[in-house]
Amino acid sequence: MLTSAKRFSRNVLGSIFGMAALMLPHSGQAQQWMMATPYPETNFHTQNIKTFIEDVKTATGGKLVISLHANQILFPMPEIKRAVRSGQAQMGEILLSAYGNEDPFFEVDGIPMIAPGYAKAKALWVASKPMIERRFAEQGLKPLFSVPWPPQGFYTKKPIETLSDLKGVKFRAYNVVTARMAEIIGAIPVTVQQAEVPQAFTTGMVSSMLTSAPTGVDTKAWEFSNFYYNVEVINNKNIVMVNQKALEALDAATRQAVLEAAEKAERRGWALSEKVMAETTQMLAKQGLKVEPGSAALKLELDKLGATMTAEWAKRAGPEGAAMLKTLQ
């Protein structure tokens, strides 16, 4: 773990190098960008970003080189968005719903059962994208592309038949929505970032969580859980974003190459997410987790929970949120 002094030093250096890159003159020499992601090298989001970076390098003839820093090496996830805004890194990847405390539209795809399955998740992204882009622009950021996680299910040590089986259980929360979800079902929300999940289970901080099959594989969930209920509660999305000034500082051809590579990355990422869902769910079972579809009672309760939390979200989002939800009906 980094000491505060080392982290301060790293952030200062990141700021110096980041701002220097923003101020490079428009010349023939290659520009160097830094990108931060909290996920490991093996994660499919990271692999998709690597292909995006290669596409940019190829399309620009090496004029723009993006250096990827994975697994929270450059910044932990809670600091990535701020780092890109300030120019400490030109690009970054975040779990959008983790920023629901800033704006309700950032957390909309994290509402349980609001858009289950890939087709509905895509429709939600199309409907909410203009609002999200406008809010990012106000912060000096531009979303380049979005890729969903596979639908999320429950990881537990003990079997569950209904949501009441989670009452009093320490439940891993990673954003405002999952914390609220835990409160509604009577669980005890405990904020734990992905990198700390194994330790949190091992030390008894939590004993259940709601997350995707790939995250279960990344964290080796079979080492601390016994059941995975594949009930497709949430389709959270990651956003890969860029500092708007850094993007605008590029010449027109290079900027267009970045945007075109981003479009390809989004299409590729959505298809890859579906593929990875099938592969990682099978891997969880192969490693010994009991993969269950969830009882009919559990699914009915989740639908009711989703309706309650969608109504709560609409109140927070106001008329703009209500209007967006109507486009999904």
N, C-alpha and C positions, 0 to 999 in steps of 0.2 A: 504494500500500500504506500502511496506517495505521501511524504510529509508535507505540511503546509508550506514550508520553505521551498521544497522542490516544485510543488504545484505552482506557487507564485512565480518562480523562475521560469517554469515551462510556459505559463500564460503570458509573461512579459515577452519572452522570446517569440512566442507564437504571434503576438500582436505586432512586434517589430517586423518579422518576416512577412506577415500577412499584409500589413499596410505598405510595405515596400513593394510587394507584388502588385498591389492595386495601382501603384504610382509608376510602374514600368512604362517607358515610352513606347509608342506604337512603332516598333521597328521590326526588322526581320528576325531578331533573336527570339528564342523560345521563351514563353512566359511560364512561370511555375506557379501552380495553384496547390493549396493543401485542402484535403477533404477529411472530415472526421466522421466516423461511424462508431456506435457503441457495440456493434455485433461482431462475432468472431469471423475469421477468414473463411471458415467452412459454411457459414450461413448463406442461404440462397440469396438473400438481399445483398450481401457483400459480393457474392459471385456475379450477380447481375450488374452491380456498380463497376466491378472490374472490367466487364465487357463494355460498359458505357465509356469508361476511361480510355480503353483501347480504341473504340470507335472514334472518340474525339481526337486522339493522337493521330490516327490514320487519316481522318477527314481533313485535319488541319495541316497535314504534312509535318507534324511535330512542332508546330508553332505554339501549341498549348499543351503542356504536360501537367497532369493532375496526379499528385502524390496522395495515395490513400492510406489513412491511418485508422486501422480497425481495432475492435475490441477495447474501446475506451483508452487507447494509448495516448491520444492527443488531448481529449477532453472526456469526462464522464457525460452520459447522455443529458442530464439536467443542465449542463453548461454549453452544449453544442449550439443551440439556437442563438444564445447570447453571443457566443464566440463568432458566429457567422455574421451577425448584425454588426459587431464591432470591427470586423475585418481581421480578427485573429486567425481565421480560416476562411477561405473563399467559398467553400461548400461544406455541407453537412447533411447528415441523415438523422431524422427524429421520428419517434412514434407520435403522430399528431395529437392523439387523444390525451397524451400526457400534459398538454398545455390547455386543458379545459378551464383552468382557473383564469386564463387570460381572456378567453372568449368562448361562448357556447358552441360556436361553429367549429372550433378546433376539436371538440369532443364528440361531435354528432355520430361519427362512425363507431364510437365505443359504446353507444347505447345498446343494451341487450335486446336482441330480436328485432331491431329497427329495420334491418335489411339483411336477413340471413341468406347465405348462399352467394355465389360469385355474381350471378346476373343482377340480383338486387343490390349487392354491394357496388357494382359498377354504376347502376342507375343513381345510387346515392352520391357517388363521387361526381358524376356529371352534374347533378342538381346542385351540389354544395360547392363545387369548384370555383365559380365566380365570386362567391362570398369569401372563400378562403384566400383566393388570389388577391382580392382587394385589401383584406386585413394584413396579409403579408407585405404588400406593397407599402402600406403605411409604416411598416417597420424596416423598410429598406431591403426587403427580401423578395425573392421570386421562387415559387415552387417550380421545379423543373419536371419532376415526375412523381407519380404515386404508385406504390405497389402494396397490395393487401397481404396480410398474414393469412394463412389458412384459418378457417373458423375455429373458435376456441371451445375447449371443453374443460371439465373439472378433473383435476388430479387430487386424489385423496388417499389417505392411508387406510381408512375404513370404507366399506361399501355404503352407498347412499341410494335410497329409493325416492325420496322427496327432498325438497329444500329444507324441510324441518330438521333433517339429519345433519345440517351444517350449523344449526344454532349453537352458539357458544364456542364454535371452532375458530381457531386463529387462521385467518384467511388472508393470503397475500394480495395486497392492493398495489397497483402500479400507477393509478391515476385517480382523479376525483370520482369518476363514474364507478369504477370497481369498488372504491371505498363506500360509496353510497349503496351500491348493490349489496355489499356485505351487511351494511346496517339494516337494510330492508328485510333480509332473510334471517337476521339475528346472529350473524357471524361477527367475529371481531376483526376489523380491518387492520392490517399491519403493512405499512409501506415498505416494499422490498424491490430494488431494481434487479433486472435479470441476472446480472453478474453475481449477485449475492444470494440467489435462490438456493443453491445447494447448502450453503452454510446456514441459511435461515431455517431450512427444514431440519438439518442435522442438530442444530442447537435448540430446537423447539420453539423458535420465534413464530413459525407458522406450521400448519399441518395440512393445508389444502391450498389450492390455487386454481385460477381460471386462466388458461393460456393455450397456445396452439401446439400442435404436434411437433413442429420443428423446434420450438423452444423447449419442449419436453426432451427432445433428442440432444439439443445443445447443452442442457443442464443435467443430462443423464438422470432423468426423473425416476427411472427404475431403481435407482439407488436409495431413494427416500420416499417413494410412493408405491402403492399397490394397485390402484385402479385409475383408469382414464375413461371418463364418460364423454364420448364424442357427440355432444349435443348441439354443436354449432351455434353457440350463443352470440358471439361477436366476430365481426370481420374488421378488425382494426387495420389501418393503413399506415405505412411509413411514407414520409415525404422526404425527397431529396431536394434541397433548396440551395440557392446561390445568393451571395451578396449582390444586390442590384447594381451597385457602383462598379463592382468587379466585372460583371457581365457587360455593362455599358462601355467599359474601358476597352473592350476587345474591338478589333476591326470588324466590319459588317460580316465578312465571310466567315471569320472564326466564330463570331456570335451565332450565326445561322447554323454552323456545324454543331455547336453545342446543343442548340434547340432541337435539331433534327435527331441527334443521337439520343436526346432525352425522350423524344416520341417513341423511338425504337425500344428504349429501355422500359418504358411503361408497358408497351404491348408484350414484350418478352417477359417482363416481370409478372404480369397477371397470369400468363400461361404457365410460367414456371411455378407460381404459387400453387396452382391446382395439381401439378405434377408432384410437387414436393409434399403436398398434403397426403396423397396416397402412399408415397414412399415412406414418409416418416411415421405415419399411423401404423403401417406394417412393421416398421422397425421397433416401435414401442412394444408391440405384441411379441415380437421375436425376442426382445430383451427381458420378457417376463411380466410386463404389465398386463393386467386384465383389461382389455379394451372392450367397453360396453356401449351400446347405443343409448342407454338411458331409458327409464321406465316411461310409460305413457303419462303417469301422474306428474313426473318430473318435468316433462316437456310442456304439459298444460300449465303448470305453475310458472315456468319460464316465460310462456306467452303472456300471462297476466302480469308478471314482473316487468316485462318489456313494455307493455301498454302503460303501466304506471310511470316508468322512467321516461318514456317518450313524451308523455303529457307534462312531466316536470321539466323536461328539456325545452319543450315548446314555450312554456311560460318564461324561461330564462332567455330564450332567443327572441321573443317578441314577435311582432307581425311578420318580419322577414323570415323567421324560422317556421312559422305556421304556413306561410305561402310556399316555402320550399317543400314542406312535408306533403302538401296537397299534390305536388307534381309526382310524388311517389305512389299515390293511390291509384 
